[in-house]
């Protein structure tokens, strides 16, 4: 079940896809990673769906990534006496802590941390920005505002605060329970919502303690201001364009997306572009031309993965949406201009042994017609480093860790396979040739570039590169497979 594209697809599980048969259809259509949205569903439901993914993985003998997306703090207004009100522009409107039902003059905002951070002139965006308020006066338990943009406002609508950093952890008590559960049952990727500053990432990393990779969702303007620091601390990034588009002017989001992707590529950290990619396919069997272009642009920019949310969670055409995204990616990657556009964001190699080897492998694969780059890896770092160079051939990552193989499912160009530990480094070439041919990456006469770290079984820098040619004649699996050392 090898893919014939480099950019990966993340599909969100929801009511439209929450059964074993549908998960199989989504996988066959092209889904590489399944996103579990912990804003919805019970632990028992998530555990059952994870078992279904594992059954799918075993049936097709291909590692499948699973991403637990934590809900994060949800800032919402309270309830209205009549369920909703109409706010007129330039009207006065108060937010306070009183639990009394709201009216056209006031409503509860049950978040003292918001009042503590507000200052006169600050803006609050309600209901995804449909209503805008400007603070005229505020205190520890209230905020008087002027309605800048009026409209209907109903019970429990969300609140966004652009350019306001709240003294609140991104991990609520619910998130902490969900995180413990997700780690216990084997989720290898954790998405952290409501990241505002580097300290938020550090807090989550301490709790995860190396048991999974952390994906920081960038959805707050304050996080963009600390982008390089956050990228340095995290294991990967999700460009959560929905909330970014609420808290920032829409015209700025494309440039910010490009900046995030470029920063992640420079750092060698996987980056997922998410939200509204094929949004119209929630109800329509075909996307708009603008949506197709949106997906293609993310591919041209070198994103590791593109994500479907409502399209596969609640949409009427989940399998069609994945298949459409798969076709857009393949067509974009076959564009003669694709290599040039991809190389525009190429990171400069560092003056290290590992980067020297990785750079040489990428250049060798472009100079000598090569079927694949084969990396022997313990933690996945060698595969990530190879992916950072964006070579134009597949990266076949051989690892003894099934968890590492699963986590690599969302990394650009990487096709990961779990293998047994290699006892003798002299068997490395035979194993690489055997796996590459069995998995249909190479045929007799093709060349392979192999990278690894010696001595084996120790985590150290990638320090070996070899060029081999697949011999003619019958090939067998040979010795038990294994992992080279790496960082």
Secondary structure in CASP SS format (residue, H / E / C, confidence):
PFRMAT SS
TARGET T0000
AUTHOR 0000-0000-0000
METHOD secondary structure of the structure
MODEL  1
X C 1.00
X C 1.00
X C 1.00
X C 1.00
X C 1.00
X C 1.00
X C 1.00
X E 1.00
X E 1.00
X E 1.00
X E 1.00
X E 1.00
X E 1.00
X C 1.00
X C 1.00
X C 1.00
X C 1.00
X C 1.00
X C 1.00
X H 1.00
X H 1.00
X H 1.00
X H 1.00
X H 1.00
X H 1.00
X H 1.00
X H 1.00
X H 1.00
X H 1.00
X C 1.00
X C 1.00
X C 1.00
X E 1.00
X E 1.00
X E 1.00
X E 1.00
X E 1.00
X C 1.00
X C 1.00
X C 1.00
X C 1.00
X C 1.00
X H 1.00
X H 1.00
X H 1.00
X H 1.00
X H 1.00
X H 1.00
X H 1.00
X H 1.00
X H 1.00
X H 1.00
X H 1.00
X H 1.00
X H 1.00
X H 1.00
X H 1.00
X H 1.00
X H 1.00
X H 1.00
X C 1.00
X C 1.00
X C 1.00
X C 1.00
X E 1.00
X E 1.00
X E 1.00
X E 1.00
X E 1.00
X C 1.00
X C 1.00
X C 1.00
X C 1.00
X C 1.00
X C 1.00
X E 1.00
X C 1.00
X C 1.00
X C 1.00
X E 1.00
X C 1.00
X C 1.00
X C 1.00
X E 1.00
X E 1.00
X E 1.00
X E 1.00
X C 1.00
X C 1.00
X C 1.00
X C 1.00
X E 1.00
X E 1.00
X E 1.00
X E 1.00
X E 1.00
X C 1.00
X C 1.00
X C 1.00
X C 1.00
X C 1.00
X E 1.00
X C 1.00
X C 1.00
X C 1.00
X E 1.00
X E 1.00
X E 1.00
X C 1.00
X C 1.00
X C 1.00
X H 1.00
X H 1.00
X H 1.00
X H 1.00
X H 1.00
X H 1.00
X C 1.00
X C 1.00
X C 1.00
X C 1.00
X C 1.00
X E 1.00
X E 1.00
X E 1.00
X E 1.00
X C 1.00
X C 1.00
X C 1.00
X C 1.00
X E 1.00
X E 1.00
X E 1.00
X E 1.00
X E 1.00
X E 1.00
X E 1.00
X E 1.00
X E 1.00
X C 1.00
X C 1.00
X E 1.00
X E 1.00
X E 1.00
X E 1.00
X E 1.00
X E 1.00
X E 1.00
X E 1.00
X C 1.00
X E 1.00
X E 1.00
X E 1.00
X E 1.00
X C 1.00
X C 1.00
X C 1.00
X E 1.00
X E 1.00
X E 1.00
X C 1.00
X C 1.00
X C 1.00
X C 1.00
X C 1.00
X C 1.00
X C 1.00
X C 1.00
X C 1.00
X C 1.00
X C 1.00
X C 1.00
X H 1.00
X H 1.00
X H 1.00
X H 1.00
X H 1.00
X H 1.00
X H 1.00
X H 1.00
X H 1.00
X H 1.00
X H 1.00
X H 1.00
X H 1.00
X C 1.00
X C 1.00
X C 1.00
X E 1.00
X E 1.00
X E 1.00
X E 1.00
X C 1.00
X C 1.00
X C 1.00
X C 1.00
X C 1.00
X H 1.00
X H 1.00
X H 1.00
X H 1.00
X H 1.00
X H 1.00
X H 1.00
X H 1.00
X H 1.00
X H 1.00
X H 1.00
X C 1.00
X C 1.00
X C 1.00
X C 1.00
X E 1.00
X E 1.00
X E 1.00
X E 1.00
X E 1.00
X E 1.00
X C 1.00
X C 1.00
X H 1.00
X H 1.00
X H 1.00
X H 1.00
X H 1.00
X C 1.00
X H 1.00
X H 1.00
X H 1.00
X H 1.00
X H 1.00
X H 1.00
X H 1.00
X C 1.00
X C 1.00
X E 1.00
X E 1.00
X E 1.00
X E 1.00
X E 1.00
X H 1.00
X H 1.00
X H 1.00
X H 1.00
X H 1.00
X H 1.00
X H 1.00
X C 1.00
X C 1.00
X H 1.00
X H 1.00
X H 1.00
X H 1.00
X H 1.00
X H 1.00
X H 1.00
X H 1.00
X H 1.00
X H 1.00
X H 1.00
X H 1.00
X H 1.00
X H 1.00
X H 1.00
X H 1.00
X H 1.00
X H 1.00
X C 1.00
X C 1.00
X E 1.00
X E 1.00
X E 1.00
X E 1.00
X E 1.00
X C 1.00
X C 1.00
X C 1.00
X C 1.00
X H 1.00
X H 1.00
X H 1.00
X H 1.00
X C 1.00
X C 1.00
X C 1.00
X C 1.00
X C 1.00
X C 1.00
X H 1.00
X H 1.00
X H 1.00
X H 1.00
X H 1.00
X H 1.00
X H 1.00
X H 1.00
X H 1.00
X H 1.00
X H 1.00
X H 1.00
X H 1.00
X C 1.00
X C 1.00
X C 1.00
X E 1.00
X E 1.00
X E 1.00
X E 1.00
X C 1.00
X H 1.00
X H 1.00
X H 1.00
X H 1.00
X C 1.00
X C 1.00
X C 1.00
X C 1.00
X H 1.00
X H 1.00
X H 1.00
X H 1.00
X H 1.00
X H 1.00
X H 1.00
X H 1.00
X H 1.00
X H 1.00
X H 1.00
X H 1.00
X H 1.00
X H 1.00
X H 1.00
X H 1.00
X C 1.00
X C 1.00
X C 1.00
X C 1.00
X H 1.00
X H 1.00
X H 1.00
X H 1.00
X H 1.00
X H 1.00
X C 1.00
X C 1.00
X C 1.00
X C 1.00
X C 1.00
X C 1.00
X C 1.00
X C 1.00
X C 1.00
X H 1.00
X H 1.00
X H 1.00
X H 1.00
X H 1.00
X H 1.00
X H 1.00
X H 1.00
X H 1.00
X H 1.00
X H 1.00
X H 1.00
X H 1.00
X H 1.00
X H 1.00
X C 1.00
X C 1.00
X E 1.00
X E 1.00
X E 1.00
X E 1.00
X E 1.00
X E 1.00
X E 1.00
X C 1.00
X C 1.00
X C 1.00
X C 1.00
X H 1.00
X H 1.00
X H 1.00
X H 1.00
X H 1.00
X H 1.00
X H 1.00
X H 1.00
X C 1.00
X C 1.00
X C 1.00
X C 1.00
X C 1.00
X E 1.00
X E 1.00
X E 1.00
X E 1.00
X E 1.00
X E 1.00
X C 1.00
X C 1.00
X H 1.00
X H 1.00
X H 1.00
X H 1.00
X H 1.00
X H 1.00
X H 1.00
X H 1.00
X H 1.00
X C 1.00
X C 1.00
X C 1.00
X E 1.00
X E 1.00
X E 1.00
X E 1.00
X E 1.00
X C 1.00
X C 1.00
X C 1.00
X C 1.00
X C 1.00
X C 1.00
X H 1.00
X H 1.00
X H 1.00
X H 1.00
X H 1.00
X H 1.00
X H 1.00
X H 1.00
X H 1.00
X H 1.00
X H 1.00
X H 1.00
X H 1.00
X H 1.00
X C 1.00
X C 1.00
X C 1.00
X C 1.00
X C 1.00
X C 1.00
X C 1.00
X C 1.00
X E 1.00
X E 1.00
X E 1.00
X E 1.00
X E 1.00
X E 1.00
X C 1.00
X C 1.00
X C 1.00
X C 1.00
X C 1.00
X C 1.00
X C 1.00
X C 1.00
X C 1.00
X C 1.00
X C 1.00
X E 1.00
X E 1.00
X E 1.00
X E 1.00
X E 1.00
X E 1.00
X C 1.00
X C 1.00
X C 1.00
X C 1.00
X C 1.00
X C 1.00
X C 1.00
X C 1.00
X C 1.00
X C 1.00
X C 1.00
X C 1.00
X C 1.00
X C 1.00
X C 1.00
X C 1.00
X C 1.00
X C 1.00
END
